[in-house]
Amino acid sequence: MDATHRDIRTIDDVLTLLDGLFSPGADRWTEGGADWWDGFYADRDKPVPFFVAKPDENLLSYVEQGLLPAGGKVLDLGCGPGRNALYLASAGFDVTGVDLSPTAVAWAEERAGAAGAENVRFVCGDAFTAALDGPYDLIYDSGCFHHLPPHRRISYLALLDRALAPGGHLALTAFAAGEGGMGSEVPDTDLYRQGSLHGGLAYTDASLRAVFADPSGAGLTEIELRRMRAEAPDSPAFGESFLWTGLFRRS
């Protein structure tokens, strides 16, 4: 880098520059965010709803409806302690879970060992740069997308483009804007002025469609987009109504 710092030549250079506009504590999407997530997962007894060892209700529904035929290859983005990855493995899928946090990955591997799961592996790293063995028939994202700053949607769409197989599905959960929602509704431009993601970004259904189902975005076909159903504590599935659930198919 020269003294004038005139070193912007590529899209990756621009993305890295924009990364730097956020405070270090806001960086939860690159390898630099691993320490934050390690702290988050350090206490397994915290009353965090999704620490439970059961899958998302929407994922359970997709599998039971036959929308995701068993036997395919799956990438679980931001897999955390592995609850969705282990469910998919038990349903006959070949699963790779990736997470920034070594603490989360170690917990997931412990759960896999206790369950005797063989068709699942966990990778510690940044999904945007990790060496993954796609293409995948399903990319599942339970709470990763809404922790990305606006410019990293570009990286996310590029990941889908290179890693999602033709005819494959993207399924995700994300913070829902509006009454009873969770996550920040601050406009994208203000996020850069403030240098913070405020814990995660809330989306409307229209904004998710603009990213994923609009031809100018990922150009996927929408199968379903709805609020997640709230699940009782004794339910076999996890569910909170402050989340969207979406299922999209690649042509």
Disulfide bonds with the S-S distance in Angstrom:
none
